[in-house]
């Protein structure tokens, strides 16, 4: 299935979840914010959100520092 991930066309297997896509990016779930089709997804729901063909996903990493 194809989706748009941070502006780039990306292939994901059928049944992929937000959590699995974040894992493929090598990002820690606790340090990202995710938007799916224009709506923020609560972190506690990443494992249960099954992606669909054509979804638009934006993943933003949180960086600390000063």
PDB file of N, CA, C and O in Angstrom:
ATOM      1  N   UNK A   1       0.853  -1.164   0.000  1.00  0.00           N
ATOM      2  CA  UNK A   1       0.000   0.000   0.000  1.00  0.00           C
ATOM      3  C   UNK A   1       0.899   1.225   0.000  1.00  0.00           C
ATOM      4  O   UNK A   1       2.004   1.204   0.542  1.00  0.00           O
ATOM      5  N   UNK A   2       0.417   2.272  -0.605  1.00  0.00           N
ATOM      6  CA  UNK A   2       1.216   3.493  -0.684  1.00  0.00           C
ATOM      7  C   UNK A   2       0.591   4.589   0.183  1.00  0.00           C
ATOM      8  O   UNK A   2      -0.627   4.759   0.231  1.00  0.00           O
ATOM      9  N   UNK A   3       1.486   5.332   0.875  1.00  0.00           N
ATOM     10  CA  UNK A   3       1.047   6.478   1.654  1.00  0.00           C
ATOM     11  C   UNK A   3       2.075   7.579   1.510  1.00  0.00           C
ATOM     12  O   UNK A   3       3.169   7.362   0.989  1.00  0.00           O
ATOM     13  N   UNK A   4       1.717   8.743   1.970  1.00  0.00           N
ATOM     14  CA  UNK A   4       2.614   9.896   1.922  1.00  0.00           C
ATOM     15  C   UNK A   4       3.156  10.098   3.329  1.00  0.00           C
ATOM     16  O   UNK A   4       2.397  10.378   4.256  1.00  0.00           O
ATOM     17  N   UNK A   5       4.471   9.957   3.490  1.00  0.00           N
ATOM     18  CA  UNK A   5       5.118  10.055   4.791  1.00  0.00           C
ATOM     19  C   UNK A   5       6.083  11.223   4.760  1.00  0.00           C
ATOM     20  O   UNK A   5       7.093  11.185   4.058  1.00  0.00           O
ATOM     21  N   UNK A   6       5.771  12.260   5.521  1.00  0.00           N
ATOM     22  CA  UNK A   6       6.579  13.485   5.550  1.00  0.00           C
ATOM     23  C   UNK A   6       6.858  14.012   4.139  1.00  0.00           C
ATOM     24  O   UNK A   6       7.969  14.444   3.830  1.00  0.00           O
ATOM     25  N   UNK A   7       5.831  13.966   3.298  1.00  0.00           N
ATOM     26  CA  UNK A   7       5.926  14.532   1.958  1.00  0.00           C
ATOM     27  C   UNK A   7       6.482  13.614   0.896  1.00  0.00           C
ATOM     28  O   UNK A   7       6.571  14.010  -0.266  1.00  0.00           O
ATOM     29  N   UNK A   8       6.863  12.386   1.260  1.00  0.00           N
ATOM     30  CA  UNK A   8       7.431  11.445   0.285  1.00  0.00           C
ATOM     31  C   UNK A   8       6.540  10.216   0.155  1.00  0.00           C
ATOM     32  O   UNK A   8       6.048   9.682   1.149  1.00  0.00           O
ATOM     33  N   UNK A   9       6.339   9.772  -1.091  1.00  0.00           N
ATOM     34  CA  UNK A   9       5.579   8.540  -1.315  1.00  0.00           C
ATOM     35  C   UNK A   9       6.356   7.380  -0.710  1.00  0.00           C
ATOM     36  O   UNK A   9       7.555   7.232  -0.943  1.00  0.00           O
ATOM     37  N   UNK A  10       5.658   6.558   0.073  1.00  0.00           N
ATOM     38  CA  UNK A  10       6.277   5.460   0.806  1.00  0.00           C
ATOM     39  C   UNK A  10       5.404   4.223   0.692  1.00  0.00           C
ATOM     40  O   UNK A  10       4.178   4.316   0.751  1.00  0.00           O
ATOM     41  N   UNK A  11       6.029   3.069   0.530  1.00  0.00           N
ATOM     42  CA  UNK A  11       5.315   1.797   0.537  1.00  0.00           C
ATOM     43  C   UNK A  11       5.283   1.256   1.956  1.00  0.00           C
ATOM     44  O   UNK A  11       6.283   1.323   2.671  1.00  0.00           O
ATOM     45  N   UNK A  12       4.159   0.728   2.362  1.00  0.00           N
ATOM     46  CA  UNK A  12       4.010   0.085   3.669  1.00  0.00           C
ATOM     47  C   UNK A  12       3.214  -1.199   3.454  1.00  0.00           C
ATOM     48  O   UNK A  12       2.342  -1.245   2.587  1.00  0.00           O
ATOM     49  N   UNK A  13       3.502  -2.235   4.227  1.00  0.00           N
ATOM     50  CA  UNK A  13       2.745  -3.479   4.074  1.00  0.00           C
ATOM     51  C   UNK A  13       1.297  -3.313   4.524  1.00  0.00           C
ATOM     52  O   UNK A  13       0.997  -2.474   5.373  1.00  0.00           O
ATOM     53  N   UNK A  14       0.408  -4.112   3.954  1.00  0.00           N
ATOM     54  CA  UNK A  14      -0.989  -4.103   4.390  1.00  0.00           C
ATOM     55  C   UNK A  14      -1.027  -4.403   5.881  1.00  0.00           C
ATOM     56  O   UNK A  14      -0.296  -5.272   6.358  1.00  0.00           O
ATOM     57  N   UNK A  15      -1.857  -3.707   6.607  1.00  0.00           N
ATOM     58  CA  UNK A  15      -1.986  -3.920   8.035  1.00  0.00           C
ATOM     59  C   UNK A  15      -0.960  -3.177   8.877  1.00  0.00           C
ATOM     60  O   UNK A  15      -0.922  -3.341  10.097  1.00  0.00           O
ATOM     61  N   UNK A  16      -0.121  -2.353   8.233  1.00  0.00           N
ATOM     62  CA  UNK A  16       0.892  -1.589   8.979  1.00  0.00           C
ATOM     63  C   UNK A  16       0.205  -0.612   9.927  1.00  0.00           C
ATOM     64  O   UNK A  16      -0.830  -0.030   9.604  1.00  0.00           O
ATOM     65  N   UNK A  17       0.802  -0.447  11.098  1.00  0.00           N
ATOM     66  CA  UNK A  17       0.288   0.504  12.086  1.00  0.00           C
ATOM     67  C   UNK A  17       1.211   1.716  12.151  1.00  0.00           C
ATOM     68  O   UNK A  17       2.330   1.684  11.638  1.00  0.00           O
ATOM     69  N   UNK A  18       0.740   2.770  12.778  1.00  0.00           N
ATOM     70  CA  UNK A  18       1.602   3.935  12.993  1.00  0.00           C
ATOM     71  C   UNK A  18       2.859   3.531  13.762  1.00  0.00           C
ATOM     72  O   UNK A  18       3.958   3.978  13.437  1.00  0.00           O
ATOM     73  N   UNK A  19       2.699   2.696  14.769  1.00  0.00           N
ATOM     74  CA  UNK A  19       3.838   2.263  15.566  1.00  0.00           C
ATOM     75  C   UNK A  19       4.885   1.548  14.707  1.00  0.00           C
ATOM     76  O   UNK A  19       6.082   1.776  14.883  1.00  0.00           O
ATOM     77  N   UNK A  20       4.455   0.694  13.789  1.00  0.00           N
ATOM     78  CA  UNK A  20       5.412  -0.028  12.948  1.00  0.00           C
ATOM     79  C   UNK A  20       6.119   0.910  11.978  1.00  0.00           C
ATOM     80  O   UNK A  20       7.304   0.728  11.698  1.00  0.00           O
ATOM     81  N   UNK A  21       5.419   1.897  11.468  1.00  0.00           N
ATOM     82  CA  UNK A  21       6.042   2.860  10.550  1.00  0.00           C
ATOM     83  C   UNK A  21       7.060   3.721  11.301  1.00  0.00           C
ATOM     84  O   UNK A  21       8.140   3.993  10.777  1.00  0.00           O
ATOM     85  N   UNK A  22       6.735   4.145  12.503  1.00  0.00           N
ATOM     86  CA  UNK A  22       7.678   4.914  13.319  1.00  0.00           C
ATOM     87  C   UNK A  22       8.916   4.068  13.602  1.00  0.00           C
ATOM     88  O   UNK A  22      10.041   4.566  13.550  1.00  0.00           O
ATOM     89  N   UNK A  23       8.704   2.790  13.900  1.00  0.00           N
ATOM     90  CA  UNK A  23       9.825   1.877  14.137  1.00  0.00           C
ATOM     91  C   UNK A  23      10.713   1.727  12.921  1.00  0.00           C
ATOM     92  O   UNK A  23      11.936   1.671  13.050  1.00  0.00           O
ATOM     93  N   UNK A  24      10.113   1.661  11.731  1.00  0.00           N
ATOM     94  CA  UNK A  24      10.906   1.568  10.493  1.00  0.00           C
ATOM     95  C   UNK A  24      11.761   2.800  10.284  1.00  0.00           C
ATOM     96  O   UNK A  24      12.819   2.727   9.660  1.00  0.00           O
ATOM     97  N   UNK A  25      11.310   3.929  10.801  1.00  0.00           N
ATOM     98  CA  UNK A  25      12.085   5.168  10.692  1.00  0.00           C
ATOM     99  C   UNK A  25      13.216   5.211  11.720  1.00  0.00           C
ATOM    100  O   UNK A  25      14.082   6.083  11.654  1.00  0.00           O
ATOM    101  N   UNK A  26      13.209   4.271  12.668  1.00  0.00           N
ATOM    102  CA  UNK A  26      14.229   4.233  13.700  1.00  0.00           C
ATOM    103  C   UNK A  26      14.060   5.303  14.764  1.00  0.00           C
ATOM    104  O   UNK A  26      15.025   5.711  15.411  1.00  0.00           O
ATOM    105  N   UNK A  27      12.830   5.750  14.939  1.00  0.00           N
ATOM    106  CA  UNK A  27      12.554   6.809  15.913  1.00  0.00           C
ATOM    107  C   UNK A  27      11.911   6.237  17.168  1.00  0.00           C
ATOM    108  O   UNK A  27      11.097   5.318  17.075  1.00  0.00           O
ATOM    109  N   UNK A  28      12.261   6.766  18.347  1.00  0.00           N
ATOM    110  CA  UNK A  28      11.602   6.326  19.578  1.00  0.00           C
ATOM    111  C   UNK A  28      10.190   6.903  19.657  1.00  0.00           C
ATOM    112  O   UNK A  28       9.997   8.108  19.492  1.00  0.00           O
ATOM    113  N   UNK A  29       9.226   6.058  19.903  1.00  0.00           N
ATOM    114  CA  UNK A  29       7.822   6.467  19.952  1.00  0.00           C
ATOM    115  C   UNK A  29       7.601   7.598  20.955  1.00  0.00           C
ATOM    116  O   UNK A  29       6.762   8.470  20.727  1.00  0.00           O
ATOM    117  N   UNK A  30       8.333   7.591  22.044  1.00  0.00           N
ATOM    118  CA  UNK A  30       8.138   8.595  23.089  1.00  0.00           C
ATOM    119  C   UNK A  30       8.610   9.988  22.681  1.00  0.00           C
ATOM    120  O   UNK A  30       8.317  10.963  23.373  1.00  0.00           O
ATOM    121  N   UNK A  31       9.336  10.096  21.567  1.00  0.00           N
ATOM    122  CA  UNK A  31       9.897  11.396  21.183  1.00  0.00           C
ATOM    123  C   UNK A  31       9.369  11.905  19.844  1.00  0.00           C
ATOM    124  O   UNK A  31      10.028  12.708  19.184  1.00  0.00           O
ATOM    125  N   UNK A  32       8.184  11.442  19.437  1.00  0.00           N
ATOM    126  CA  UNK A  32       7.608  11.921  18.186  1.00  0.00           C
ATOM    127  C   UNK A  32       6.160  12.348  18.393  1.00  0.00           C
ATOM    128  O   UNK A  32       5.489  11.914  19.329  1.00  0.00           O
ATOM    129  N   UNK A  33       5.706  13.201  17.501  1.00  0.00           N
ATOM    130  CA  UNK A  33       4.291  13.560  17.401  1.00  0.00           C
ATOM    131  C   UNK A  33       3.870  13.177  15.986  1.00  0.00           C
ATOM    132  O   UNK A  33       4.633  13.349  15.036  1.00  0.00           O
ATOM    133  N   UNK A  34       2.654  12.657  15.854  1.00  0.00           N
ATOM    134  CA  UNK A  34       2.201  12.161  14.553  1.00  0.00           C
ATOM    135  C   UNK A  34       0.855  12.771  14.191  1.00  0.00           C
ATOM    136  O   UNK A  34      -0.050  12.885  15.017  1.00  0.00           O
ATOM    137  N   UNK A  35       0.758  13.158  12.926  1.00  0.00           N
ATOM    138  CA  UNK A  35      -0.497  13.649  12.359  1.00  0.00           C
ATOM    139  C   UNK A  35      -0.877  12.697  11.231  1.00  0.00           C
ATOM    140  O   UNK A  35      -0.050  12.362  10.383  1.00  0.00           O
ATOM    141  N   UNK A  36      -2.128  12.268  11.229  1.00  0.00           N
ATOM    142  CA  UNK A  36      -2.633  11.393  10.159  1.00  0.00           C
ATOM    143  C   UNK A  36      -3.811  12.087   9.498  1.00  0.00           C
ATOM    144  O   UNK A  36      -4.824  12.370  10.137  1.00  0.00           O
ATOM    145  N   UNK A  37      -3.665  12.351   8.226  1.00  0.00           N
ATOM    146  CA  UNK A  37      -4.720  12.999   7.447  1.00  0.00           C
ATOM    147  C   UNK A  37      -5.226  14.277   8.117  1.00  0.00           C
ATOM    148  O   UNK A  37      -6.426  14.550   8.143  1.00  0.00           O
ATOM    149  N   UNK A  38      -4.284  15.051   8.658  1.00  0.00           N
ATOM    150  CA  UNK A  38      -4.612  16.347   9.222  1.00  0.00           C
ATOM    151  C   UNK A  38      -5.035  16.341  10.677  1.00  0.00           C
ATOM    152  O   UNK A  38      -5.328  17.401  11.231  1.00  0.00           O
ATOM    153  N   UNK A  39      -5.075  15.167  11.318  1.00  0.00           N
ATOM    154  CA  UNK A  39      -5.483  15.088  12.721  1.00  0.00           C
ATOM    155  C   UNK A  39      -4.348  14.501  13.563  1.00  0.00           C
ATOM    156  O   UNK A  39      -3.721  13.514  13.179  1.00  0.00           O
ATOM    157  N   UNK A  40      -4.096  15.126  14.720  1.00  0.00           N
ATOM    158  CA  UNK A  40      -3.085  14.620  15.638  1.00  0.00           C
ATOM    159  C   UNK A  40      -3.562  13.278  16.201  1.00  0.00           C
ATOM    160  O   UNK A  40      -4.724  13.126  16.576  1.00  0.00           O
ATOM    161  N   UNK A  41      -2.646  12.314  16.252  1.00  0.00           N
ATOM    162  CA  UNK A  41      -2.958  10.996  16.812  1.00  0.00           C
ATOM    163  C   UNK A  41      -2.325  10.915  18.207  1.00  0.00           C
ATOM    164  O   UNK A  41      -1.117  11.109  18.339  1.00  0.00           O
ATOM    165  N   UNK A  42      -3.111  10.634  19.239  1.00  0.00           N
ATOM    166  CA  UNK A  42      -2.542  10.483  20.576  1.00  0.00           C
ATOM    167  C   UNK A  42      -1.528   9.336  20.612  1.00  0.00           C
ATOM    168  O   UNK A  42      -1.759   8.276  20.031  1.00  0.00           O
ATOM    169  N   UNK A  43      -0.424   9.553  21.287  1.00  0.00           N
ATOM    170  CA  UNK A  43       0.670   8.576  21.350  1.00  0.00           C
ATOM    171  C   UNK A  43       0.180   7.191  21.785  1.00  0.00           C
ATOM    172  O   UNK A  43       0.654   6.184  21.258  1.00  0.00           O
ATOM    173  N   UNK A  44      -0.727   7.124  22.703  1.00  0.00           N
ATOM    174  CA  UNK A  44      -1.230   5.841  23.192  1.00  0.00           C
ATOM    175  C   UNK A  44      -2.009   5.042  22.160  1.00  0.00           C
ATOM    176  O   UNK A  44      -2.327   3.876  22.394  1.00  0.00           O
ATOM    177  N   UNK A  45      -2.321   5.650  21.025  1.00  0.00           N
ATOM    178  CA  UNK A  45      -3.090   4.967  19.988  1.00  0.00           C
ATOM    179  C   UNK A  45      -2.240   4.486  18.811  1.00  0.00           C
ATOM    180  O   UNK A  45      -2.765   3.831  17.911  1.00  0.00           O
ATOM    181  N   UNK A  46      -0.940   4.795  18.796  1.00  0.00           N
ATOM    182  CA  UNK A  46      -0.091   4.445  17.649  1.00  0.00           C
ATOM    183  C   UNK A  46      -0.170   2.966  17.277  1.00  0.00           C
ATOM    184  O   UNK A  46      -0.249   2.629  16.096  1.00  0.00           O
ATOM    185  N   UNK A  47      -0.151   2.087  18.269  1.00  0.00           N
ATOM    186  CA  UNK A  47      -0.145   0.644  17.994  1.00  0.00           C
ATOM    187  C   UNK A  47      -1.467   0.166  17.397  1.00  0.00           C
ATOM    188  O   UNK A  47      -1.494  -0.831  16.675  1.00  0.00           O
ATOM    189  N   UNK A  48      -2.553   0.861  17.688  1.00  0.00           N
ATOM    190  CA  UNK A  48      -3.861   0.431  17.218  1.00  0.00           C
ATOM    191  C   UNK A  48      -4.343   1.094  15.943  1.00  0.00           C
ATOM    192  O   UNK A  48      -5.386   0.713  15.412  1.00  0.00           O
ATOM    193  N   UNK A  49      -3.608   2.084  15.436  1.00  0.00           N
ATOM    194  CA  UNK A  49      -4.032   2.787  14.225  1.00  0.00           C
ATOM    195  C   UNK A  49      -3.465   2.064  13.010  1.00  0.00           C
ATOM    196  O   UNK A  49      -2.267   2.131  12.737  1.00  0.00           O
ATOM    197  N   UNK A  50      -4.342   1.373  12.282  1.00  0.00           N
ATOM    198  CA  UNK A  50      -3.944   0.658  11.066  1.00  0.00           C
ATOM    199  C   UNK A  50      -4.052   1.632   9.902  1.00  0.00           C
ATOM    200  O   UNK A  50      -5.088   2.261   9.690  1.00  0.00           O
ATOM    201  N   UNK A  51      -2.968   1.743   9.160  1.00  0.00           N
ATOM    202  CA  UNK A  51      -2.909   2.699   8.060  1.00  0.00           C
ATOM    203  C   UNK A  51      -3.656   2.184   6.836  1.00  0.00           C
ATOM    204  O   UNK A  51      -3.818   0.979   6.646  1.00  0.00           O
ATOM    205  N   UNK A  52      -4.107   3.121   6.012  1.00  0.00           N
ATOM    206  CA  UNK A  52      -4.868   2.792   4.817  1.00  0.00           C
ATOM    207  C   UNK A  52      -4.198   3.415   3.591  1.00  0.00           C
ATOM    208  O   UNK A  52      -3.460   4.395   3.700  1.00  0.00           O
ATOM    209  N   UNK A  53      -4.464   2.841   2.453  1.00  0.00           N
ATOM    210  CA  UNK A  53      -3.955   3.355   1.183  1.00  0.00           C
ATOM    211  C   UNK A  53      -4.241   4.850   1.078  1.00  0.00           C
ATOM    212  O   UNK A  53      -5.372   5.288   1.290  1.00  0.00           O
ATOM    213  N   UNK A  54      -3.211   5.631   0.751  1.00  0.00           N
ATOM    214  CA  UNK A  54      -3.382   7.061   0.529  1.00  0.00           C
ATOM    215  C   UNK A  54      -3.306   7.927   1.773  1.00  0.00           C
ATOM    216  O   UNK A  54      -3.420   9.149   1.675  1.00  0.00           O
ATOM    217  N   UNK A  55      -3.113   7.320   2.949  1.00  0.00           N
ATOM    218  CA  UNK A  55      -2.990   8.131   4.165  1.00  0.00           C
ATOM    219  C   UNK A  55      -1.834   9.119   4.023  1.00  0.00           C
ATOM    220  O   UNK A  55      -0.822   8.831   3.384  1.00  0.00           O
ATOM    221  N   UNK A  56      -2.012  10.289   4.634  1.00  0.00           N
ATOM    222  CA  UNK A  56      -0.953  11.309   4.671  1.00  0.00           C
ATOM    223  C   UNK A  56      -0.483  11.394   6.124  1.00  0.00           C
ATOM    224  O   UNK A  56      -1.236  11.792   7.012  1.00  0.00           O
ATOM    225  N   UNK A  57       0.775  11.014   6.346  1.00  0.00           N
ATOM    226  CA  UNK A  57       1.338  10.931   7.690  1.00  0.00           C
ATOM    227  C   UNK A  57       2.476  11.936   7.817  1.00  0.00           C
ATOM    228  O   UNK A  57       3.354  12.006   6.956  1.00  0.00           O
ATOM    229  N   UNK A  58       2.456  12.710   8.891  1.00  0.00           N
ATOM    230  CA  UNK A  58       3.547  13.612   9.227  1.00  0.00           C
ATOM    231  C   UNK A  58       4.082  13.194  10.585  1.00  0.00           C
ATOM    232  O   UNK A  58       3.331  13.116  11.557  1.00  0.00           O
ATOM    233  N   UNK A  59       5.379  12.924  10.652  1.00  0.00           N
ATOM    234  CA  UNK A  59       6.031  12.542  11.905  1.00  0.00           C
ATOM    235  C   UNK A  59       7.027  13.624  12.243  1.00  0.00           C
ATOM    236  O   UNK A  59       7.905  13.948  11.443  1.00  0.00           O
ATOM    237  N   UNK A  60       6.887  14.185  13.435  1.00  0.00           N
ATOM    238  CA  UNK A  60       7.777  15.256  13.892  1.00  0.00           C
ATOM    239  C   UNK A  60       8.511  14.751  15.118  1.00  0.00           C
ATOM    240  O   UNK A  60       7.891  14.261  16.062  1.00  0.00           O
ATOM    241  N   UNK A  61       9.837  14.870  15.104  1.00  0.00           N
ATOM    242  CA  UNK A  61      10.615  14.462  16.273  1.00  0.00           C
ATOM    243  C   UNK A  61      10.787  15.627  17.229  1.00  0.00           C
ATOM    244  O   UNK A  61      10.877  16.783  16.816  1.00  0.00           O
ATOM    245  N   UNK A  62      10.831  15.308  18.499  1.00  0.00           N
ATOM    246  CA  UNK A  62      11.006  16.311  19.533  1.00  0.00           C
ATOM    247  C   UNK A  62      12.474  16.312  19.938  1.00  0.00           C
ATOM    248  O   UNK A  62      13.033  15.266  20.264  1.00  0.00           O
ATOM    249  N   UNK A  63      13.091  17.481  19.916  1.00  0.00           N
ATOM    250  CA  UNK A  63      14.502  17.618  20.236  1.00  0.00           C
ATOM    251  C   UNK A  63      14.655  18.595  21.388  1.00  0.00           C
ATOM    252  O   UNK A  63      14.119  19.702  21.349  1.00  0.00           O
ATOM    253  N   UNK A  64      15.382  18.185  22.405  1.00  0.00           N
ATOM    254  CA  UNK A  64      15.618  19.065  23.533  1.00  0.00           C
ATOM    255  C   UNK A  64      16.978  19.745  23.398  1.00  0.00           C
ATOM    256  O   UNK A  64      17.798  19.344  22.572  1.00  0.00           O
ATOM    257  N   UNK A  65      17.203  20.728  24.174  1.00  0.00           N
ATOM    258  CA  UNK A  65      18.499  21.416  24.136  1.00  0.00           C
ATOM    259  C   UNK A  65      18.317  22.868  24.514  1.00  0.00           C
ATOM    260  O   UNK A  65      17.225  23.328  24.848  1.00  0.00           O
ATOM    261  N   UNK A  66      19.409  23.553  24.449  1.00  0.00           N
ATOM    262  CA  UNK A  66      19.285  24.946  24.832  1.00  0.00           C
ATOM    263  C   UNK A  66      20.393  25.800  24.315  1.00  0.00           C
ATOM    264  O   UNK A  66      20.413  27.005  24.566  1.00  0.00           O
TER     265      UNK A  66
END
